[in-house]
Amino acid sequence: QVQLVESGGGLVQPGGSLRLSCVVSGSIATINHMGWYRQAPGKQRELVAKITGGGTTNYADSVKGRFTISTDNAKKTVYLQMNSLEPEDTAVYYCNAETFVHNSYWGQGTQVTVSY
């Protein structure tokens, strides 16, 4: 089992920045990769960014150059640095862990609202 707890969401003006954090606990050695997803009202959940144990990253086209996913293994935390935020980035953001045997775990989500 893997437990994920997100934090760092909030209200920010367009052009602003936020950093989301996801603290990971449990069977960390079973994790193959970590990711951030988001779900806007009336839309399907979509991948925002993913990082493997080796540090390989990939991003949704809509966030490339603005968002950065990273990990701090000592703190057992995955971060999503979000810069140049746009109203279209408004969503609930979820942390995800996928294991080597393809079990998928989710955090509870954190709301990000980009608005004046």
N, C-alpha and C positions, 0 to 999 in steps of 0.2 A: 504494500500500500504506500501511496505517496500523498502527502498533504501539501496544499498550496494556499498561501494567504497573500492576497494582493493589497496594495495600498498606493496612495499617491494621486488618486484622481481628484477632480474638482472642476471649478469654473475658471476659465481663462479667456482672455480676449484674443481675437484673431491676431496672428503673428507672434503670440506668446509661446511659452515652453512649459512642459511638465515632465517629471520623471516618475514613471511607475516602477514599483518594486514588487517582487514576488518571492516570498521566503519559502523555501522548499524543506520539507522534513519527511522522515520515513525511509523507505527503501531507495535511497538516492542512487546507489550503485546499479540499480536496474534501469535507470533512465538513459534512453538513447539520445533524445533531443528535447529541447524546450522551445516553447513558442508563445507568442502573444496573438490573440484573436480579438476581434471586436464584432459587436452586433448593434446596428442602429435600429431604431423603431421601424417595424414593417419590413426589415431586410433580413437576409440570412446571415449567419455568423461567417466571418471571412478571416483568412489568415492575414496578419499584419507583418509578422517577422518571425523567423525561426533561427535557432542556433544549435549546432551539433556539439557533442562532447569535444570534438577536435577544433571547435571554434569557427567552423564554416557557417556563414550566415546567408540567408536570403530574405528578400523583402517583397511585399506587394508593390506593384508599379506606382501606385498612388502615394506611397510614402517614401520611396527611394530618394535619398539625399536630404530627407528631413528627419527621419527616425533612425535610431541606432539601438540595436539589441546587444546586451553584454551580460557577462556573468562575473560574480565574485565568489569563487569556490570557498574561500575561507568563511564568508558570511552566508554561504548556501543561499544566495540570492541572485535572481535574474532581474535585469533592469530593462526598461524601455524608455530611452530619452527621446522626447518628442519636441521638435523645434518647428518654428514657422507653422503653428497650428492653424487649421482652417475650419470653418463651420462644418464642413463635410466630415471632419474627423470626430464629430460628436457621436458617442456610442458608449455602450458598456464594454469595457476591455477585460478580457479573461486571460489568465495565465494557463498554459497547458503543458503537461509533461507526457511524453510517450515513451514507453519502455521498449526494451529489445524484443519483447514478445507481443508488442502492439497493444498493450493495455494503455488506455488514455485517461488521464486525470485532469480535473478542472478546478480552478479556484472559484470563489463566490462572485467574482467580478467587481470592477470599480468603475464608477461613472465618470466620464470625461465629457464636459460640455464646453464648447467653444462658441462664445457669443459676446456681444457688447452689453 
